[in-house]
Amino acid sequence: MTTKTKDSTGLDRLDPATHPARDAKHFRAIIAANDNVETARRELADAVSAARDAGNSWTVIGAALGISRQAAQERFSKSARR
């Protein structure tokens, strides 16, 4: 049995007769870059959490990020409590 998942990309509506095949290198580059962004976000959240666990203040963390103490706390306080 084949299960079809809902395609939210719109790619299922492309007609091969009017949209010839193209090199997918740019498509793959976008996917890879997006994966890297997600990895970097997790690494940053983990680093902030480790800094908090080690006793670093939000002021120090904010300085490392180039943002205010308050902005750092608002952005990361939930992930820092993991």
Short mmCIF file of the C-alpha atoms (twelve columns), coordinates in Angstrom:
data_MODEL
# 
_entry.id   MODEL 
# 
loop_
_atom_site.group_PDB 
_atom_site.id 
_atom_site.type_symbol 
_atom_site.label_atom_id 
_atom_site.label_alt_id 
_atom_site.label_comp_id 
_atom_site.label_asym_id 
_atom_site.label_seq_id 
_atom_site.Cartn_x 
_atom_site.Cartn_y 
_atom_site.Cartn_z 
_atom_site.pdbx_PDB_model_num 
ATOM 1  C CA . MET A 1  0.000  0.000  0.000   1 
ATOM 2  C CA . THR A 2  1.352  3.439  -0.930  1 
ATOM 3  C CA . THR A 3  0.618  6.358  1.342   1 
ATOM 4  C CA . LYS A 4  0.683  9.809  -0.196  1 
ATOM 5  C CA . THR A 5  1.672  12.630 2.101   1 
ATOM 6  C CA . LYS A 6  0.346  16.133 1.655   1 
ATOM 7  C CA . ASP A 7  2.782  18.188 -0.431  1 
ATOM 8  C CA . SER A 8  2.882  21.784 0.768   1 
ATOM 9  C CA . THR A 9  5.696  22.792 -1.606  1 
ATOM 10 C CA . GLY A 10 3.584  23.078 -4.734  1 
ATOM 11 C CA . LEU A 11 6.014  20.843 -6.605  1 
ATOM 12 C CA . ASP A 12 3.231  18.337 -7.222  1 
ATOM 13 C CA . ARG A 13 1.507  20.908 -9.437  1 
ATOM 14 C CA . LEU A 14 4.442  21.378 -11.807 1 
ATOM 15 C CA . ASP A 15 3.847  19.973 -15.286 1 
ATOM 16 C CA . PRO A 16 7.012  18.364 -16.746 1 
ATOM 17 C CA . ALA A 17 5.797  19.338 -20.217 1 
ATOM 18 C CA . THR A 18 5.968  23.045 -19.368 1 
ATOM 19 C CA . HIS A 19 8.701  22.942 -16.725 1 
ATOM 20 C CA . PRO A 20 11.679 21.020 -18.071 1 
ATOM 21 C CA . ALA A 21 14.103 19.350 -15.686 1 
ATOM 22 C CA . ARG A 22 16.789 21.606 -14.280 1 
ATOM 23 C CA . ASP A 23 19.915 21.154 -12.258 1 
ATOM 24 C CA . ALA A 24 18.891 20.870 -8.604  1 
ATOM 25 C CA . LYS A 25 22.165 22.192 -7.154  1 
ATOM 26 C CA . HIS A 26 20.565 25.424 -5.930  1 
ATOM 27 C CA . PHE A 27 17.662 23.514 -4.402  1 
ATOM 28 C CA . ARG A 28 20.119 21.230 -2.606  1 
ATOM 29 C CA . ALA A 29 22.189 24.231 -1.477  1 
ATOM 30 C CA . ILE A 30 19.088 25.816 0.091   1 
ATOM 31 C CA . ILE A 31 18.259 22.595 1.917   1 
ATOM 32 C CA . ALA A 32 21.836 22.246 3.184   1 
ATOM 33 C CA . ALA A 33 21.988 25.888 4.319   1 
ATOM 34 C CA . ASN A 34 18.661 25.542 6.125   1 
ATOM 35 C CA . ASP A 35 19.911 22.397 7.867   1 
ATOM 36 C CA . ASN A 36 23.047 24.320 8.912   1 
ATOM 37 C CA . VAL A 37 20.932 27.139 10.342  1 
ATOM 38 C CA . GLU A 38 18.936 24.675 12.420  1 
ATOM 39 C CA . THR A 39 22.146 23.014 13.651  1 
ATOM 40 C CA . ALA A 40 23.643 26.397 14.547  1 
ATOM 41 C CA . ARG A 41 20.496 27.392 16.467  1 
ATOM 42 C CA . ARG A 42 20.683 24.203 18.525  1 
ATOM 43 C CA . GLU A 43 24.417 24.686 19.142  1 
ATOM 44 C CA . LEU A 44 23.859 28.281 20.256  1 
ATOM 45 C CA . ALA A 45 21.031 27.296 22.592  1 
ATOM 46 C CA . ASP A 46 23.215 24.515 24.032  1 
ATOM 47 C CA . ALA A 47 26.141 26.928 24.509  1 
ATOM 48 C CA . VAL A 48 23.938 29.458 26.291  1 
ATOM 49 C CA . SER A 49 22.473 26.724 28.465  1 
ATOM 50 C CA . ALA A 50 25.969 25.477 29.355  1 
ATOM 51 C CA . ALA A 51 27.065 29.025 30.170  1 
ATOM 52 C CA . ARG A 52 24.091 29.474 32.494  1 
ATOM 53 C CA . ASP A 53 24.767 26.093 34.121  1 
ATOM 54 C CA . ALA A 54 28.365 27.241 34.690  1 
ATOM 55 C CA . GLY A 55 27.094 30.361 36.467  1 
ATOM 56 C CA . ASN A 56 27.556 32.976 33.747  1 
ATOM 57 C CA . SER A 57 25.225 35.944 33.979  1 
ATOM 58 C CA . TRP A 58 22.817 37.107 31.312  1 
ATOM 59 C CA . THR A 59 24.999 40.229 31.059  1 
ATOM 60 C CA . VAL A 60 28.018 38.137 30.039  1 
ATOM 61 C CA . ILE A 61 25.947 36.036 27.640  1 
ATOM 62 C CA . GLY A 62 24.394 39.146 26.125  1 
ATOM 63 C CA . ALA A 63 27.844 40.677 25.652  1 
ATOM 64 C CA . ALA A 64 29.030 37.525 23.869  1 
ATOM 65 C CA . LEU A 65 26.038 37.765 21.536  1 
ATOM 66 C CA . GLY A 66 26.295 41.527 21.031  1 
ATOM 67 C CA . ILE A 67 22.867 42.096 22.555  1 
ATOM 68 C CA . SER A 68 21.552 43.367 25.882  1 
ATOM 69 C CA . ARG A 69 21.224 41.250 29.005  1 
ATOM 70 C CA . GLN A 70 17.465 41.540 28.744  1 
ATOM 71 C CA . ALA A 71 17.404 40.495 25.074  1 
ATOM 72 C CA . ALA A 72 19.584 37.461 25.825  1 
ATOM 73 C CA . GLN A 73 17.381 36.442 28.740  1 
ATOM 74 C CA . GLU A 74 14.175 36.865 26.734  1 
ATOM 75 C CA . ARG A 75 15.582 34.917 23.802  1 
ATOM 76 C CA . PHE A 76 17.179 32.038 25.681  1 
ATOM 77 C CA . SER A 77 15.655 31.750 29.142  1 
ATOM 78 C CA . LYS A 78 13.319 28.908 28.099  1 
ATOM 79 C CA . SER A 79 16.051 26.916 26.337  1 
ATOM 80 C CA . ALA A 80 18.492 27.601 29.187  1 
ATOM 81 C CA . ARG A 81 16.168 25.826 31.635  1 
ATOM 82 C CA . ARG A 82 16.376 22.457 29.823  1 
# 
